[in-house]
């Protein structure tokens, strides 16, 4: 095995050389040389290794709103990267060339945690985002990067499907500052049929993050025509968020485009997203957004008390800022939930790829 032999956590011995991965609810049981469903965690000489430690599919500076996070340091730049592999099998995956990668030539970049933190500082990024594929499957690398970033005053963001077990979930998120969790649908049949996963594990992650951590939390649901777009399901999902997480957790409804193994569906009509947003707002959620379409109204932030526009957005450009220095509505004084600086960042609608020197950053 030519990949990294970094010793992984979250596993135990089963005897006779077999081991069990305890990272996610799949509990993959592996003989010598076998890999888990994620493809990146493997049994090597009777121990679990993470084959992607220190290796990335690329580094890019993104607007934080692209994660999407609308209430966490708006307008700022985040240094984004992923590795390879995933522990779900979503037929509609929008990043399938990375998350479903089985060839390690995708991993063209090598960087230490300290090099990534240094690169964020050198490029004016206020955060580093673990994204493109799920940080759950490279949790040990993500934790080490998060620690290096925290030591340098850089925050970290996890963009995840939230499909993991309790102990590793607690270990990962004590190092993380913000998260966007994909709530892919709101029925167990959806998760089983299209993702080969379970809804309950994701709901557990959402509840844990909201009630047992200081991690800033936002949620994204990709709306797929004829799969999870019914008004009844949208209402049920929104009602669960309201009852279990609270009205102030932002919810993003984003547009699907045909990809990976789901090429037989049409892209999500903008009207479907607008309807979902209206349903969630009527249920009582304060901050509901549309994504992957051009919709200034649906992507701007409004005061839930007086209705004033607090943060105007045109795609990822901040067009209006009506928050006080302590994050309150300039009109009525009501607090806006989130993590805000005194003013917005100025990164805007830009993306910039970069190469990181493995040891010192770019």
VEXTORTOR-114124 format. One record per residue (C-alpha): x, y, z; residue in one letter. Coordinates in pm, whole numbers, plus 50000, padded with zeros to 5 digits. Layout:
% residues N
XYZA ...
% end
This chain:
% residues 362
500005000050000X 501705031549876X 499445057550036X 500045074750368X 500255050950663X 498895076250912X 497385057751206X 493695065951233X 491445068151537X 487905055151599X 488265017551545X 488744985551742X 490034950251696X 487664921751619X 490254894051634X 492114873551374X 493344905251203X 489894920051146X 489064954951265X 485894975851284X 485695012551195X 483695031951454X 483705065551275X 480235063651120X 477135041951152X 478305018750872X 480715001651114X 482754987050829X 484434954250929X 487694950050744X 490084921550677X 493744928650610X 494124951250305X 490434959850284X 489064995450271X 485835008850412X 483015021250193X 484605055950211X 487645040350036X 490135061050236X 490185042450568X 491835008450550X 493114978550747X 496914977950724X 498734952250939X 495764949551170X 495344986651237X 493255014151083X 495045039250864X 493845071250697X 495295070450346X 494565107050268X 496235123750565X 498125154750449X 496855151650092X 494275173649920X 492435175049590X 493235212249570X 493055245249758X 490805274349666X 489915307549824X 486115310849825X 483565335149965X 482275321250295X 478725323750154X 479585296249907X 479765269950184X 476945282150235X 477275302350556X 475355335150558X 475675343450928X 479355335550987X 481745364150906X 479795375750595X 481805387550298X 485065371750414X 487355347750232X 487735311550338X 490545288350232X 488715257250112X 489985222250051X 488975185850049X 490635151950010X 488895121949851X 486185097149943X 482835098450123X 480865076650363X 477545081850184X 476635070649832X 474325098749723X 473195092549366X 472805130049315X 476255140249444X 477235174349304X 480945169149385X 481145132749275X 484515136149099X 486085142849440X 483825125749690X 483515093949485X 487175093649380X 488795059349371X 492015070749210X 494485088749429X 495875109249142X 493075133449242X 495215141349547X 497755164049382X 498465186749679X 500445178649995X 500365201850296X 500955200150667X 498365214950903X 500765243450983X 501265250750611X 497505253950562X 497165277750858X 500075298450725X 498515299450377X 495255312450524X 497105340350702X 499195349550398X 496095351650177X 493925371950415X 491475343650492X 489655344850823X 488775308050808X 489675274350660X 486805252750529X 486815214750507X 484605209550203X 484295194049852X 484195160050021X 483055152050374X 485545159850654X 484085130650849X 486245106750643X 489435126850703X 488555136551059X 492085132351200X 493585155250935X 490765180450984X 491335180651361X 495065186851322X 494455214751069X 491835230151299X 494265230151590X 496995246651379X 494485272651262X 493185280051610X 496755285351731X 497135311551454X 493815329151511X 492145313351207X 488685297651242X 487565265251081X 484395254350905X 483095219050846X 480795213150548X 479405178650616X 476515154750574X 476695148750950X 476745110750916X 478945099651205X 478925083251545X 478755101051878X 482345097852008X 484095109451687X 481445136451644X 482305150451987X 486025148651916X 485805165551574X 483505194051665X 485315205151977X 487955218151732X 485525234651483X 484025269751484X 481175267051230X 479375240051035X 476945236350752X 475225202650768X 473425187550469X 469955176150568X 469415158150240X 465765149650287X 463335143350566X 462345106850524X 464255075350608X 463275060950271X 465055089850094X 468265083750287X 468145046150242X 467285046149872X 469415075049747X 472245077450002X 472355042950170X 472395060750504X 470015069250786X 468185101350868X 468355096351245X 472165098651259X 472065132451082X 469345145451313X 471495134651609X 474405155051470X 472205185751425X 470815183351778X 474275177851925X 475765207951746X 472885230851841X 472545221352205X 475925208352321X 478485229852139X 479315265952059X 479705257351689X 477795281551465X 475305259751271X 473545263650938X 471665237250736X 471405230150363X 468795209250184X 469315202549813X 465825202249662X 465465174349405X 462335174249184X 459995145249263X 462195132849548X 462135157149843X 460295187549705X 456745181249824X 455205208950036X 454395183350306X 458015171950338X 459335207650334X 456865217150607X 457785186650817X 461505193850783X 461035230450874X 458835221951171X 461465197551302X 464155224451276X 461925249351459X 460995225351739X 464375208751788X 466935235251690X 465105268251716X 463955295951485X 467385312251454X 469235283751277X 469585294250910X 468165269950653X 469295269950289X 467225254150009X 469515249349709X 468915239749347X 469765205149216X 471345200248875X 471505165848706X 474765148948802X 476535116248889X 473905088448879X 470815110548872X 470795124348521X 467115117148460X 465785146748662X 465365182748557X 467135210848744X 465165224949034X 462845252748912X 463415285949094X 459715286249181X 460165254049378X 462885269849591X 460785301149644X 457875279349757X 460115259949998X 461425292550143X 457885305750191X 456805273650365X 459755274450606X 459185311150687X 455485304750746X 456415276650986X 458345302451187X 462005300151088X 463705334151091X 466425329550830X 465625309550517X 467605311950194X 467645299649836X 470875288949668X 472445278549336X 470195303749160X 470235341449117X 467745354049375X 468685385949561X 465535384949775X 465965348449868X 469675352249947X 469495383950158X 469125384850536X 466125402150696X 465355412651050X 462825388151190X 461355415751408X 460785444851169X 461505429850827X 464335453750734X 467035440850501X 470095435350721X 472505420350467X 471815424050096X 473375398149865X 473735395349489X 475135360449449X 478165362949682X 478505400849673X 477435419949984X 475285448749854X 473865462050180X 474895461350546X 472445473450808X 473855457451122X 475305476251415X 478815468051530X 477365443051777X 475145425451522X 471805442651573X 469275456851329X 470035493251260X 466295500451241X 464755483451545X 467735470951747X 466775434151735X 469765410351747X 470585390251436X 471795355251516X 475295348051392X 479015355151420X 479745389751282X 482615414051263X 481945451451299X 481415452650921X 481315429350622X 484335414950445X 485145425750092X 486075392949923X 482945393049707X 482165369349422X 485695356749358X 487385322849351X 491135318449344X 492945285249324X 496325283349489X 499175259349552X 500435254449904X 504035246349983X 503855214050189X 505745228450484X 505365266250501X 502245275950308X 502105296149990X 
% end
